[in-house]
Amino acid sequence: MKRIIEDTKLVFVFISILTIILTMLSTYHILPLKYFNSYLNIELGILITAVLGAIQTLQSKNRGKYKTVLLLYMLMVFGSLFFMIMKVY
Protein backbone atom coordinates (compact mmCIF):
# COMPACT_ATOMS: atom_id res chain seq x y z
CA MET A 1 0.00 0.00 0.00
CA LYS A 2 2.86 2.33 0.84
CA ARG A 3 4.45 1.81 -2.57
CA ILE A 4 1.15 2.51 -4.37
CA ILE A 5 0.75 5.84 -2.56
CA GLU A 6 4.36 6.83 -3.31
CA ASP A 7 3.97 5.99 -7.00
CA THR A 8 0.61 7.76 -7.26
CA LYS A 9 2.05 10.84 -5.57
CA LEU A 10 4.96 10.86 -8.01
CA VAL A 11 2.58 10.61 -10.97
CA PHE A 12 0.51 13.52 -9.65
CA VAL A 13 3.65 15.61 -9.13
CA PHE A 14 4.50 15.16 -12.81
CA ILE A 15 0.90 15.89 -13.80
CA SER A 16 0.99 19.05 -11.68
CA ILE A 17 4.23 20.19 -13.32
CA LEU A 18 2.77 19.59 -16.78
CA THR A 19 -0.42 21.42 -15.78
CA ILE A 20 1.58 24.42 -14.55
CA ILE A 21 3.53 24.59 -17.82
CA LEU A 22 0.41 24.25 -20.00
CA THR A 23 -1.49 26.84 -17.94
CA MET A 24 1.34 29.34 -18.27
CA LEU A 25 1.53 28.77 -22.02
CA SER A 26 -2.22 29.19 -22.34
CA THR A 27 -2.38 32.23 -20.05
CA TYR A 28 0.24 34.10 -22.04
CA HIS A 29 -1.48 33.13 -25.33
CA ILE A 30 1.51 31.18 -26.60
CA LEU A 31 -0.49 27.99 -26.99
CA PRO A 32 -4.30 28.33 -27.02
CA LEU A 33 -5.69 25.50 -24.90
CA LYS A 34 -9.32 25.54 -23.86
CA TYR A 35 -9.01 23.71 -20.54
CA PHE A 36 -5.99 25.58 -19.23
CA ASN A 37 -7.34 29.15 -19.25
CA SER A 38 -7.74 29.30 -15.47
CA TYR A 39 -5.71 28.22 -12.47
CA LEU A 40 -8.28 25.66 -11.32
CA ASN A 41 -6.27 22.79 -12.81
CA ILE A 42 -3.18 23.88 -10.88
CA GLU A 43 -5.17 24.05 -7.66
CA LEU A 44 -6.59 20.56 -8.24
CA GLY A 45 -3.13 19.15 -8.90
CA ILE A 46 -1.72 20.72 -5.74
CA LEU A 47 -4.72 19.52 -3.74
CA ILE A 48 -4.41 15.90 -4.84
CA THR A 49 -0.63 15.88 -4.42
CA ALA A 50 -0.88 17.39 -0.94
CA VAL A 51 -3.52 14.89 0.16
CA LEU A 52 -1.38 12.00 -1.07
CA GLY A 53 1.63 13.49 0.70
CA ALA A 54 -0.33 13.76 3.95
CA ILE A 55 -1.46 10.14 3.65
CA GLN A 56 2.12 9.08 2.96
CA THR A 57 3.34 10.98 6.03
CA LEU A 58 0.61 9.43 8.20
CA GLN A 59 1.71 5.95 7.12
CA SER A 60 5.36 6.70 7.91
CA LYS A 61 7.01 4.93 10.82
CA ASN A 62 8.58 8.19 12.00
CA ARG A 63 5.27 10.03 12.09
CA GLY A 64 6.20 12.09 15.15
CA LYS A 65 9.34 13.31 13.45
CA TYR A 66 7.39 14.74 10.49
CA LYS A 67 4.64 16.62 12.33
CA THR A 68 5.61 19.93 10.71
CA VAL A 69 5.58 18.35 7.24
CA LEU A 70 2.12 16.92 7.90
CA LEU A 71 0.95 20.30 9.18
CA LEU A 72 2.24 22.02 6.03
CA TYR A 73 0.55 19.46 3.80
CA MET A 74 -2.74 19.96 5.60
CA LEU A 75 -2.41 23.76 5.42
CA MET A 76 -1.88 23.47 1.66
CA VAL A 77 -4.95 21.27 1.35
CA PHE A 78 -7.19 23.57 3.36
CA GLY A 79 -5.81 26.66 1.63
CA SER A 80 -6.41 25.16 -1.79
CA LEU A 81 -9.91 24.05 -0.82
CA PHE A 82 -10.68 27.52 0.53
CA PHE A 83 -9.66 29.19 -2.73
CA MET A 84 -11.57 26.62 -4.78
CA ILE A 85 -14.73 27.21 -2.74
CA MET A 86 -14.31 30.99 -3.03
CA LYS A 87 -13.84 30.50 -6.81
CA VAL A 88 -10.47 32.25 -6.87
CA TYR A 89 -8.79 30.74 -9.90
Steps between C-alpha positions, in 0.01 A plus 500: 500500500786733584659448159170570320460833681861599425461416131164677474644808669791502256262475204293791632814709552585455132140573401509816712824614336354440154181683600700800623695517173188466282310759706783750467519443125125542468484804729762687301328403171799305373300181461119534497361217712137504604531317832802687631365857498460515878703392800243244615701213351809609693301517822358151442846359434641657816200380700531138390878498542475651848236250610714211377801649677304527825387138470858394431622690807227345717610152392865575579665323791657826618169684509593706806814622330305643204225688684597831338497342153154357566383838628629672185331244277171550680533880482553471124193280469276730701638809327440350158150389597423847635602667174309243295184559704542878471547451122837675494668349197 
